[in-house]
Amino acid sequence: MPMRLLAVSALVGALGLGGAVIPGLCSEFDTPAKAVPVAAAMTAEQSQTAPEFAGISNWFNSKPLKLADLRGKVVLVDFWTYGCVNCVNTLPHVTELYSKYRDRGLVVIGVHTPEFPFEHSASNVQAALKRHGILYPVAQDNNSQTWNAYGNQYWPAQYIIDQNGKIVFQHAGEGRYDEIDRTVARLLNANS
């Protein structure tokens, strides 16, 4: 059993929190409430129209964006927060996807949804963007309105939206980088 899991298990036991979910720590061991597996390509019947961004307090690296204005593009929505180690571990992969496919029609939008009070600071988010070399648009979702609109439960989480505005793939946690890349490439090739 990994050391982190042992520590979390001990904490959960000591606090009498059996069955509790500790966001940001245990997400890779949980299964989402949705009918879609943690990482899954969706069939046409499962795909749903991506919710619009809601309650965004700040936009970084962009003017405010609306998904409706991005029809015809492939969009990767990446839920993250700079205080989450798992999120930070995914950032090089997300920035690499952005660099690789932005000229072919991929739009990456980071949705920074804070877990802790100190993560609400716009200047802290801006410093994190600089520290991690993030050049794609990032929406600051301090009141979790976009998070809730997606029914999201995990940091990090990625949603791939096709050219028609439908969520066709979602993934929670680290990994599946090749699968995410292939899904984006397939959607972009279908449009060429």
Secondary structure, DSSP 8 states (H G I E B T S, - for coil): --HHHHHHHHHHHHHT-TT---TTTSGGGS--SSSS-SEEE--TTT-EE-----S--EEESSS---GGGGTTSEEEEEEE-TT-HHHHHHHHHHHHHHHHHGGGTEEEEEEE--SSGGGG-HHHHHHHHHHHT--S-EEE-TT-HHHHHTT--SSSEEEEE-TTSEEEEEEESS--HHHHHHHHHHHHHHT-
